[in-house]
Amino acid sequence: MTLYSKIKRILTLPCDEHQRLQSARMDGPLSPSERLAMWGHYVVCKPCRRLVAEMDRIDRVASERMANQPELSPAARSRLSQRLFGDASDGLITDDAGISKGNPEET
């Protein structure tokens, strides 16, 4: 992508593309040109600024609520794993420290 096309993309980014990039940003890092295009649009578009603020608020509230959930005991985690994945669940559920229990087939 040439410098001209990157600048043009920043200046003409439509709202639906901004929303797609905003959603992708929540899932992982964007390329530098995507970030620049997204934030360039953000500066000039009030509806998209409102959308970003609302998405950030939803993400913050969801994170706060998840942080207040009780931890599952190892026995409960094992039962849940068995119900969800059957016998193939080894290594899919982690311990309290977030460390995978490991898959016996891999050792």
C-alpha positions as CSV (number, residue, x, y, z in Angstrom):
1,M,0.0,0.0,0.0
2,T,1.5,3.3,-1.0
3,L,1.7,6.3,1.3
4,Y,-0.9,8.1,-0.8
5,S,-3.4,5.2,-0.5
6,K,-2.7,5.0,3.3
7,I,-3.4,8.7,3.7
8,K,-6.5,8.5,1.5
9,R,-7.8,5.6,3.5
10,I,-7.4,7.6,6.8
11,L,-9.2,10.5,5.4
12,T,-12.1,8.6,3.8
13,L,-12.7,5.7,6.2
14,P,-16.4,5.0,6.3
15,C,-18.2,4.4,9.6
16,D,-18.8,0.7,8.9
17,E,-15.1,0.1,8.4
18,H,-14.3,2.1,11.5
19,Q,-16.8,-0.1,13.4
20,R,-15.1,-3.3,12.0
21,L,-11.7,-2.0,13.1
22,Q,-13.0,-1.1,16.5
23,S,-14.4,-4.6,16.9
24,A,-11.1,-6.1,15.7
25,R,-9.2,-3.9,18.2
26,M,-11.1,-5.6,21.0
27,D,-9.9,-9.0,19.8
28,G,-6.3,-8.1,19.2
29,P,-3.7,-5.6,18.0
30,L,-4.3,-3.7,14.7
31,S,-1.6,-2.8,12.2
32,P,-0.2,0.7,12.4
33,S,-2.1,1.8,9.3
34,E,-5.4,0.4,10.7
35,R,-4.9,2.1,14.0
36,L,-4.1,5.4,12.3
37,A,-7.2,5.1,10.0
38,M,-9.4,4.2,12.9
39,W,-8.3,7.0,15.1
40,G,-8.3,9.5,12.3
41,H,-11.9,8.7,11.7
42,Y,-12.6,8.8,15.4
43,V,-11.4,12.4,15.6
44,V,-13.9,13.6,13.0
45,C,-16.9,11.4,13.6
46,K,-19.1,12.1,16.7
47,P,-21.3,9.0,16.2
48,C,-18.3,6.7,16.1
49,R,-16.8,8.4,19.2
50,R,-20.1,7.6,21.0
51,L,-19.9,4.0,19.8
52,V,-16.3,3.6,21.0
53,A,-17.3,5.0,24.4
54,E,-20.2,2.6,24.7
55,M,-18.1,-0.4,23.6
56,D,-15.4,0.6,26.2
57,R,-18.0,0.9,28.9
58,I,-19.5,-2.5,28.1
59,D,-16.1,-4.1,28.1
60,R,-15.2,-2.4,31.5
61,V,-18.5,-3.5,33.1
62,A,-18.1,-7.1,31.8
63,S,-14.6,-7.3,33.1
64,E,-15.6,-6.0,36.5
65,R,-18.4,-8.5,36.7
66,M,-16.2,-11.4,35.6
67,A,-13.6,-10.3,38.3
68,N,-16.3,-10.7,40.9
69,Q,-17.2,-14.3,40.0
70,P,-16.2,-17.0,42.5
71,E,-13.4,-19.4,41.5
72,L,-14.3,-23.0,40.6
73,S,-12.9,-25.7,42.7
74,P,-10.7,-28.3,40.9
75,A,-13.5,-30.8,41.3
76,A,-16.1,-28.5,39.8
77,R,-13.8,-27.6,37.0
78,S,-13.2,-31.3,36.2
79,R,-17.0,-32.0,36.2
80,L,-17.6,-29.0,34.0
81,S,-14.9,-30.1,31.6
82,Q,-16.3,-33.6,31.5
83,R,-19.8,-32.3,30.7
84,L,-18.5,-29.9,28.0
85,F,-15.8,-31.9,26.3
86,G,-16.2,-35.5,27.5
87,D,-13.0,-37.6,27.8
88,A,-11.0,-35.4,25.4
89,S,-10.9,-32.5,27.8
90,D,-7.4,-33.1,29.3
91,G,-5.4,-29.9,29.0
92,L,-8.3,-27.7,28.1
93,I,-9.1,-26.6,31.6
94,T,-6.5,-24.8,33.6
95,D,-5.7,-24.7,37.3
96,D,-6.3,-21.6,39.5
97,A,-3.0,-20.1,38.3
98,G,-4.1,-20.4,34.7
99,I,-1.6,-23.1,34.0
100,S,-2.8,-25.9,31.7
101,K,-3.0,-29.3,33.4
102,G,-1.4,-30.8,30.3
103,N,-2.6,-33.5,27.9
104,P,-1.5,-37.0,28.9
105,E,-1.4,-38.0,25.2
106,E,1.4,-35.4,24.6
107,T,3.7,-36.8,27.3
